[in-house]
């Protein structure tokens, strides 16, 4: 039976060969003629426009567009920033004697944050005040000595004048005149000494007063107070901690109002003005609004951008310092066209623009490249400027025509969905 299986395999293999490799010969032998198959032409490119061989015109799809005035908002990426933030530091040394305040506590203007032990400063103040009192007591004595010296000088001058007149009449000797003159000189020296003593007494009073003020200022520095109302970002210094000059006491931030900080490119900085309305969307999804309060006059040396600040209200303190925000600053309205993004193209020099339809007297509608300025991207399309008020824009086939190519136009509805 083995030879029968081999024979059957050979017959099946031969039949398969005839049906696959010699199919047309088998069909002719059986009297069946199959219909000839047609070659399937290669499908044309989807975007390639049709061309009329007779007229040489290229068929394109055109959108009739009319310019409209839009709010030209400046779009920025920025962050929130506390309007004020300060780290309070010690101006003197000593041990903290006040209980600490925990971070997150709301503090008022003038509220005590840290208090340093006074040590011997109270005794130093008492000593300085005693020296000031002593100096003040010595000042009237010095003034009285000046008055006395002035009186002695006046008396000596009177005696000197009398002696001079007597000697002219022969009634006094030259020795007496010399004595009176010496008395005048002595009185003048005494007056100068008394005046010097008065000035010294005044200097002593000023020095003592300065010493008192110095100690009082040192005592004032023992108490560190909040310069403005805000939120404690850190704990205040712990009770018993040793403070040195410059040691941190606490950090306070003011969150109401809040600032939005962004950086405007130099190509758009001329559109931003102080006082312009602005809004922002935070990463949390909340929207806020305010107005521009600051625009830098100096560009960042690395990015060539200008810092802009926007003040917004934050009464509930929901906005935190350092949150990312998408900022929009209102600017003067501009005339623009809303076109599909796919209609934008580049010329040979790389300039961004659109191919529009112009009418030539001899050839009719032809393609023309026009540079445009990109203004804003929206879900419905892009806004561009630099076109006439009414224009026919090629939206399909713009990549297959060049300037001056005659066109066959097919207008479409102004729907920008691509």
C-alpha positions in Angstrom: 0.0 0.0 0.0 3.0 2.3 0.3 3.4 2.6 -3.5 -0.3 3.8 -3.7 0.3 6.7 -1.3 3.4 7.8 -3.2 1.4 7.7 -6.5 -1.4 9.7 -5.0 1.0 12.4 -3.7 2.6 12.7 -7.1 -0.8 13.2 -8.8 -1.9 15.8 -6.3 1.4 17.7 -6.7 1.1 17.7 -10.5 -2.5 19.0 -10.3 -1.5 21.9 -8.0 1.4 22.8 -10.4 -0.9 22.9 -13.4 -3.5 25.0 -11.6 -1.0 27.5 -10.3 1.8 27.7 -12.8 0.0 26.7 -16.0 -3.4 28.1 -15.2 -4.0 29.9 -18.6 -3.0 26.7 -20.6 -5.3 24.6 -18.5 -8.2 27.0 -19.1 -7.6 27.1 -22.8 -7.4 23.3 -22.9 -10.7 23.2 -21.1 -12.3 25.7 -23.5 -12.6 28.6 -20.9 -11.1 32.0 -21.8 -10.8 34.3 -18.8 -11.5 38.1 -19.2 -8.4 40.3 -19.5 -7.6 42.2 -16.3 -7.2 45.9 -16.4 -4.2 47.7 -14.8 -5.1 49.8 -11.9 -3.8 53.3 -12.3 -1.9 54.8 -9.5 -4.2 57.0 -7.4 -3.3 60.7 -7.6 -2.0 62.5 -4.6 -4.8 63.7 -2.3 -3.5 67.3 -2.2 -2.4 67.6 -5.8 -4.7 70.0 -7.6 -6.1 69.3 -11.0 -4.7 71.1 -14.0 -6.5 72.0 -17.2 -4.3 70.8 -20.0 -6.0 73.1 -22.5 -5.8 76.4 -20.6 -2.8 75.7 -18.3 -4.8 76.8 -15.2 -4.4 75.1 -11.8 -7.5 74.4 -9.9 -7.4 75.6 -6.2 -9.8 76.1 -3.3 -10.2 79.7 -2.2 -11.6 81.2 1.0 -13.0 84.7 0.7 -12.0 86.5 3.9 -12.9 89.9 5.4 -10.7 91.5 8.0 -12.0 92.0 11.5 -10.8 94.0 14.6 -9.6 91.8 17.4 -8.2 92.4 20.9 -4.5 92.1 20.5 -3.7 90.5 23.9 -0.1 89.9 24.8 0.3 86.2 25.9 2.9 85.5 28.6 4.0 82.7 30.8 4.7 84.0 34.3 4.3 83.3 38.0 2.8 84.8 41.2 4.9 86.7 43.6 4.3 88.1 47.0 4.0 91.9 46.9 6.4 92.1 49.9 8.7 89.6 51.6 11.3 90.3 54.3 13.5 88.3 56.6 13.7 90.0 60.0 17.2 89.7 61.5 18.7 90.6 64.9 20.5 94.0 65.2 22.1 93.1 68.6 23.2 90.0 70.5 21.5 88.2 73.4 19.2 85.4 74.4 15.6 85.1 73.2 13.2 85.5 76.1 9.9 85.5 74.1 7.9 82.4 73.1 8.1 81.5 69.4 5.3 82.1 66.9 4.7 79.2 64.4 4.8 79.6 60.7 1.5 80.2 59.1 0.5 82.7 61.8 -1.0 86.0 60.7 0.7 88.9 62.3 -0.2 92.6 62.4 2.0 95.7 61.9 4.1 96.3 65.0 3.5 92.9 66.6 6.4 91.5 68.5 8.1 88.6 66.8 11.3 88.1 68.9 12.5 89.7 72.1 16.1 89.6 73.3 17.2 89.6 77.0 18.2 93.2 78.0 21.1 92.0 80.2 23.1 95.0 81.6 21.6 97.5 79.2 19.2 98.9 81.7 22.1 99.7 84.0 24.0 101.3 81.1 21.0 103.5 80.4 20.8 104.6 84.0 24.6 105.4 84.1 24.3 107.4 80.8 21.3 109.4 82.1 23.2 110.2 85.3 26.1 111.5 83.3 23.7 113.6 81.2 22.2 115.1 84.4 25.6 115.9 85.7 26.6 117.6 82.5 23.4 119.6 82.4 24.1 120.7 86.0 27.6 122.0 85.1 26.4 124.0 82.2 24.8 126.9 84.2 28.1 127.2 86.3 30.1 127.6 83.1 27.6 130.2 81.8 27.9 132.1 85.1 31.7 132.1 84.8 31.4 133.6 81.4 29.2 136.4 82.7 31.6 137.1 85.5 34.6 137.2 83.1 32.7 139.6 80.9 32.0 141.9 83.9 35.7 141.8 84.9 36.8 142.7 81.4 34.4 145.6 81.3 35.7 146.9 84.7 39.3 146.6 83.5 38.6 148.5 80.3 36.9 151.3 82.3 40.0 151.6 84.6 42.3 151.6 81.6 40.4 154.5 79.9 40.4 156.5 83.2 44.2 156.0 83.6 44.8 157.1 80.1 42.9 160.4 80.6 44.7 161.1 83.9 48.1 160.6 82.4 47.3 163.1 79.7 46.5 165.7 82.4 49.6 164.8 84.4 47.6 163.3 87.2 48.7 159.6 86.8 51.9 157.8 86.3 52.8 155.6 83.4 53.1 152.7 85.8 49.4 152.9 86.6 48.5 153.0 83.0 50.6 149.9 82.3 48.9 148.1 85.2 45.4 148.9 83.9 46.3 147.7 80.5 47.7 144.4 82.0 44.4 144.1 83.9 42.4 144.4 80.6 44.5 141.7 78.9 44.1 139.4 81.9 40.3 140.0 81.9 40.1 139.1 78.2 42.1 135.9 78.8 39.7 135.1 81.6 36.7 135.7 79.4 38.1 133.4 76.7 38.8 130.7 79.3 35.2 131.0 80.6 33.8 130.8 77.1 35.9 127.7 76.5 34.6 126.2 79.7 31.1 126.9 78.5 31.7 125.2 75.2 33.3 122.2 77.0 30.2 122.0 79.2 27.9 122.0 76.2 30.0 119.3 74.5 29.8 117.2 77.7 26.0 117.6 77.6 25.9 116.5 73.9 28.1 113.5 74.6 26.0 112.5 77.5 22.8 112.8 75.5 24.4 110.8 72.7 25.3 108.1 75.1 21.8 108.0 76.4 20.3 107.8 72.9 22.8 105.0 72.0 21.7 102.9 74.9 18.1 103.6 74.3 18.4 102.5 70.6 20.2 99.4 71.7 17.3 98.6 74.0 14.8 99.3 71.2 16.7 96.7 69.1 16.0 94.1 71.7 12.4 93.9 70.4 12.0 92.8 66.7 8.5 93.8 65.4 6.6 93.0 62.2 7.1 95.9 59.8 3.8 95.1 58.0 0.9 92.8 58.4 1.3 89.4 56.7 1.9 85.7 57.1 4.8 84.1 58.9 6.6 81.9 56.4 9.0 80.5 59.1 8.9 79.9 62.8 10.3 82.8 64.9 13.5 82.2 66.9 13.1 79.6 69.6 12.9 80.5 73.3 16.4 80.5 74.8 18.2 80.7 71.4 21.4 82.9 71.4 21.0 85.6 68.8 24.0 87.3 67.2 23.9 90.4 65.0 22.4 89.3 61.7 20.8 86.1 63.1 17.4 85.5 61.4 14.3 86.0 63.6 11.5 85.2 61.1 10.3 85.6 57.4 7.1 87.6 56.7 5.3 87.7 53.4 2.4 89.9 52.3 0.0 88.0 50.0 -2.7 90.7 49.6 -2.4 92.1 47.1 -0.5 89.6 45.0 1.8 90.3 42.0 1.9 88.5 38.7 5.3 88.6 37.1 6.0 88.0 33.5 8.6 88.9 30.9 7.6 90.6 27.6 9.6 90.0 24.4 11.2 93.1 23.0 9.1 92.8 19.9 5.9 93.3 21.9 7.0 95.6 24.7 5.8 98.6 22.9 2.2 97.3 23.1 2.2 97.1 26.9 1.4 100.2 29.0 1.2 100.8 32.8 -2.4 100.7 33.9 -3.5 98.3 31.1 -6.0 95.6 32.2 -4.7 92.1 32.4 -5.9 88.7 33.5 -4.4 85.3 34.2 -5.3 81.6 34.5 -3.4 79.8 37.3 -2.4 76.2 37.1 -5.2 75.4 39.6 -7.7 76.6 37.0 -8.8 79.8 38.8 -8.9 83.0 36.9 -7.8 86.4 38.2 -7.7 89.9 36.9 -5.9 93.2 37.7 -3.8 95.9 36.0 -0.2 96.5 35.0 1.6 98.4 37.7 5.2 98.2 36.5 7.0 97.8 33.1 10.8 97.6 33.2 12.8 100.1 31.2 15.9 97.8 31.1 15.9 94.5 29.3 17.3 91.3 30.8 20.9 90.9 29.3 20.4 87.2 28.6 16.8 86.9 27.4 16.3 90.4 26.0 12.9 90.5 27.7 11.3 93.2 29.9 9.9 92.5 33.4 6.2 93.4 33.8 4.2 93.3 37.1 0.4 93.0 37.5 -1.3 93.6 40.8 -4.3 91.4 41.7 -6.5 91.2 44.7 -6.1 88.2 47.1 -8.3 88.8 50.1 -8.8 85.1 50.9 -5.1 84.3 50.5 -6.0 81.5 48.1 -3.2 82.5 45.7 0.2 81.3 46.8 3.6 82.8 46.1 5.4 81.1 43.1 2.4 79.6 41.2 2.7 79.3 37.4 0.2 81.5 35.5 -0.8 82.1 31.9 -1.0 85.9 31.6 -2.9 88.0 29.0 -2.3 91.7 28.9 -4.8 93.8 26.9 -3.4 95.9 24.1 -4.9 98.1 21.3 -7.1 96.2 18.8 -5.7 95.2 15.5 -7.2 94.4 12.1 -6.7 90.7 11.3 -7.9 87.8 9.2 -8.9 84.4 10.6 -7.4 81.7 8.4 -6.8 77.9 8.7 -3.3 77.0 10.0 -2.8 74.7 7.0 -3.0 77.7 4.6 0.2 79.2 5.9 3.3 78.6 3.8 6.8 79.9 3.3 8.5 81.6 0.3 12.0 80.8 -1.0 13.5 83.1 1.6 11.7 81.5 4.5 9.2 84.3 5.2 5.8 83.2 6.6 2.9 84.2 4.5 -0.2 83.2 2.4 -0.9 82.7 -1.3 -3.8 84.9 -2.3 -5.6 85.5 -5.5 -5.0 88.6 -7.5 -6.6 89.6 -10.8 -4.5 90.3 -13.8 -6.0 92.1 -16.8 -4.8 89.6 -19.4 -4.7 86.3 -17.5 -7.5 86.7 -14.9 -6.9 85.3 -11.4 -3.3 84.4 -10.6 -1.5 83.3 -7.4 0.5 85.8 -5.4 2.6 85.3 -2.2 2.0 87.9 0.6 4.0 87.9 3.8 1.8 88.1 7.0 2.4 88.7 10.7 1.2 85.9 13.1 -0.9 87.4 15.9 -2.7 84.7 17.8 -3.5 81.0 17.7 -7.1 79.9 18.5 -9.1 76.7 18.3 -10.9 78.1 15.2 -7.7 79.1 13.4 -4.9 81.7 13.4 -5.2 85.4 13.3 -2.8 87.1 10.9 -2.2 90.7 9.9 -0.7 92.3 6.7 -3.5 91.5 4.2 -6.0 93.8 2.5 -9.4 94.2 4.1 -11.1 91.8 1.6 -9.0 89.1 0.1 -9.3 85.6 -1.5 -6.9 83.2 0.3 -5.8 79.9 -1.3 -6.5 77.2 1.3 -6.0 74.1 -0.8 -3.3 73.8 -3.5 -1.1 76.7 -2.3 1.9 74.5 -2.2 1.6 73.7 -5.9 1.5 77.2 -7.4 3.9 80.1 -7.6 3.5 83.8 -8.2 1.8 84.5 -11.5 0.4 81.0 -12.1 -3.2 81.3 -13.6 -5.9 79.7 -11.4 -9.3 78.1 -11.6 -11.1 79.0 -8.4 -13.4 77.0 -6.3 -14.8 78.9 -3.3 -15.6 77.2 0.0 -17.6 78.0 3.0 -15.8 80.0 5.7 -15.4 77.0 8.0 -11.9 76.5 9.2 -12.1 72.9 10.4 -9.4 71.0 8.6 
